[in-house]
């Protein structure tokens, strides 16, 4: 899948002229790249003149005619969807039109870049709580106290996935075992007749029409309290009041319900309103004590569960469940999913009710801090030292005083890694354990690794080792699956080639590639989601840099 030039013209949305005197240009992308990646490429190419514009604000029209129709009414397909593949769009004789919106005028109360940097350095969670607007105001997407302005003024303090420019942080499930267990139980918890009866009562009640929000709220709360044995209370913060909450003895919320009578009613986003209530409830020790909280959104018949938790310096909020429709007479399998959802929720809320004196320390690292050593058959404690990237960490074993690498992923091939280590070209593997939907991998930390470079292609020893590695994998019918330069390293102390990241590894022709492979990368032919791993795919990458 080779890259090609995707031609485009920047135009001013207001007057339709070329934007700031620009002319036709091209971004190098593969046909399988998505439109949102094209937008980011356009922003990068024109970073000097688009510095005040976010890539997500750029509208991509399929051609000049489609752009010119915008005032009389666009046709279906005129504006490309962010998740639509580029395909054959953007040819030299039918280039894409990228419409640039007017540069937004900052509110006078909005801090300068210098002030923002200072706020990021000095602001604590307690400070954030003091500045948080009333939850009813925060839930709006316009006006002074809305969440849009607040998140812009406090970047990366609340990670809630409503801003695609926010940094990537550790998922809430890896920060709190309550969320990890909840998500795992959605597919595995055993349900009882009590759970099933509640689902029937709930769907029969919620599917109907309610005159106002209070009626729907009271009906849900009454049913949920009878089912769970938990008493929801309303709590007032500023001029706003929760629809039903559970809180620890010090006032911190561990469950909050926000209700809207129907979809689109109520004038605000229940998700953002729940977040504001949580922030408002945090006590003064939130910088060193972790407070996990389940957020329940009920708008009309739609119900979903999110998890929010504080680290020592910011707040992370993730969706934990799909949005379910509480409609009467649900289909059998769907009714089972609802029963498992509420059984899982009830279980975790009862645990939290009794966990106040055992709350974890607020930390920027995952809550998992030990592993079962396969060699000694013992539990080994470790402490995190550094987040390298994503869900890859350096850690130190407490008793052994040795450094290790800890990573969390969705899948990992222990057999291929162990075989590679036995031949001397992979770090020692200490443990592989499943935690909910994540797999934790603990391995040896080699002290002097560097990434392979093009210059290494002239080193006979290195080239020989790489060919030997490939031959040995083929002998066992193994495929690494992602043998790009980032995963082929040089151990400078041992003068040897080392492979890492066996997430995708497997058996040739049997195991398959995972979903959501980066379409901006030119993968070898046949290497795509759901397709089988092949030996020649590994060879493709080696030929690329040897």
Secondary structure, DSSP 8 states (H G I E B T S, - for coil): ---EEEEEEEEETTT-SBGGG---EEEEE-TT-BHHHHHHHHHHHTTTTSTTS-GGG-EEESSHHHHHTTTT---TTSB--TTSB-TT--BTTB-EEEEE-------TTS--HHHHHHHHHH--HHHHHHH---HHHHT-SSSTT-HHHHHHHTTTTEE-SS-TTS-----HHHH-HHHHHHHHHHHH----HHHHHHHHHHHHHHTS--SSHHHHHHHHHHHHHHHH----B--EETTEE-SSEEE-TTS-EEEEEEEESSTT-SSS-HHHHHHHHHHHH--TTTTTB---EEEEEEETTEEEEEEEEE-SS-EEEEE-S--EE--SS--HHHHHHHHHHHHHHHHHHHHHHT-GGG--B--SS-S--EEEETTTTEEEEEEEEEEEETTEEEEEETTT--EEEEEEES---HHHHHHHHHTTSB--EEEEEEETTEEEEEEE--SSEEE--GGGGG-HHHHHHHHHHHHHHHHTTEE-S---GGGEEEETTTTEEEE---SS-EETTTSB--SS--TTS---TT-STT-B--HHHHHHHHHHH-
